[in-house]
Amino acid sequence: MPSERQRREEIVEVGRMMYGKNLVVATDGNISVRLSEDRILATPSGVSKGHMKPEDLIVTDMKGKKLSGERNPSSEIRLHLAIYGKRTDGMAVVHGHPPVATAFTIAGLSLAQCVIPEVVFTLGSIPTTDYATPTSAEGPTVIQELIENHDAIVLDRHGAVTVGKDVFDAYRKLEKVEHCAEVTLAARQLGQVKTLTPDEIRRLMDVREQLGLTGRATLACSNCGACGKPYDEAAAESGSKASNADEEQIVERVLREVQKALAK
């Protein structure tokens, strides 16, 4: 069993990797590790994840009350506590702001479609939550259902959160989320993005079982519906409120211009 000191050093190392990989900027993001059933070790508020020291970290109870440490708990601690409450198997939580994955949510596009084999048999699908105001009580609410069945989820306009057996495991999953977003973006720029077929997906899940991979890799078919369909077609069927709103505004502007022209 790693000591608390070792876990502090591991969190600091992961923070530096996140900062170095541009998965967080400034003082964004949070990292935590479960120390026991009633205590977690977490990054505090207002500290760059790339410039932390082990003594900067704080210990809280499962209600977010600080038990030790010089600094204050982050306002996002509630998100971590909600995840630990839902995931008794979760030993670490990492929350970052990967830019491409976040951009997908702003564009109204999902990463839940099964397109990259390695992502499918390690993470399953990567669903996106509803929007919640950052630091508010809405954050824990929108992740409640999804985090039960997924080790990695994207937060609408607010990065991504991952769960792992330790802090390095959770960090690697965050890397994979951003890698998935980068590859999918490149494919969209090159042309049509093809999803894996149901048979291909089943074979990948068989590979996962054979490899004895741990963690929860659920396929979010109920909110995806992309099997056997091109990525863009599936995204169109799922609908994007932001895209629809933009299209309606364009139509309204065109109609106004037409009316002006006819009135002359």
ABEGO torsion letter per residue (X at the ends): XBBAAAAAAAAAAAAAAAAAAGABBEABEBBBBBABAABBBBBBBGBBAAABBAAABBBBBAAGBBABEABBBBAAAAAAAAAAAABAABABBBBBBBAAAAAAAAAGBBAABBABAAAAAAAEBBBBBBBBBBGBAAAAAAAAAAAAABABBBBBGAEBBBBBABAAAAAAAAAAAAAAAAAAAAAAAAEBBBBBBAAAAAAAAAAAAAAGBBEBBBBBAAAAGABGBBAAAAAAAAEBAAAAAAAAAAAAAAAAAAAAAAAX
